[in-house]
């Protein structure tokens, strides 16, 4: 069996298992004619809010980046900023923050953990009122997204054959 055919088969099996899992998790809600408990959108988006603090203005993007720089990728013990996992971020004057994260691999087992830590880290920034962290497994991560510190860390872990050389 060719590599492309095995990869296609894995993708189909993964999609089927995901669909079956969603169906099983939502069966009770479907029988009671309620909103689904879990949807595909929820799998890739985490939303939270922080109580408003009087006299605190909305943060700037530098404060948001500093908070995200404290979130570590557990596999390589490197911040998600240095890994280049932060695709984009937006901060508005009302204190709403939207962050788009990418993954090193679409099947990253730590994706939800990283997104959750990003939300928790952002909650500590004064002036943030609403947080939306979205993961997009469709954007491919490349080693050139690493910062210089990230490249050095990869060299320490993987030796001379590391990304970014």
Long-range contacts (C-beta under 8 A, 24 or more apart in sequence): 14-107, 44-134, 44-135, 44-136, 44-137, 45-132, 45-133, 45-134, 45-135, 46-115, 46-116, 46-118, 46-119, 46-131, 46-132, 46-133, 46-134, 47-130, 47-131, 47-132, 47-133, 48-119, 48-123, 48-130, 48-131, 49-129, 49-130, 49-131, 50-123, 50-128, 50-129, 50-130, 50-131, 52-95, 52-129, 53-126, 53-127, 56-126, 56-127, 57-127, 58-91, 58-92, 58-93, 58-94, 58-95, 58-127, 58-128, 58-129, 59-91, 59-95, 59-97, 59-125, 59-126, 59-127, 59-128, 60-91, 61-89, 61-91, 63-125, 63-126, 63-127, 64-89, 64-91, 64-97, 64-99, 64-122, 64-125, 64-128, 65-89, 67-121, 67-122, 67-124, 67-125, 68-99, 68-118, 68-121, 68-122, 70-121, 71-114, 71-117, 71-118, 71-121, 72-117, 73-104, 73-110, 73-114, 74-110, 74-113, 74-114, 75-104, 75-110, 76-153, 76-154, 76-157, 77-153, 78-149, 78-150, 78-153, 80-114, 80-118, 81-147, 82-146, 82-147, 82-149, 82-150, 82-153, 83-141, 83-145, 83-146, 83-150, 84-141, 84-144, 84-145, 84-146, 84-147, 84-150, 85-114, 85-141, 85-145, 87-136, 87-139, 94-129, 94-130, 95-127, 95-128, 95-129, 95-130, 96-128, 96-129, 96-130, 96-132, 97-122, 97-125, 97-128, 97-130, 97-131, 97-132, 98-132, 98-134, 99-131, 99-132, 99-133, 99-134, 100-134, 100-135, 100-136, 101-133, 101-134, 101-135, 101-136, 102-135, 102-136, 102-137, 102-139, 102-140, 102-141, 103-135, 103-136, 103-137, 103-141, 104-141, 105-141, 106-137, 106-138, 107-137, 108-137, 111-135, 111-137
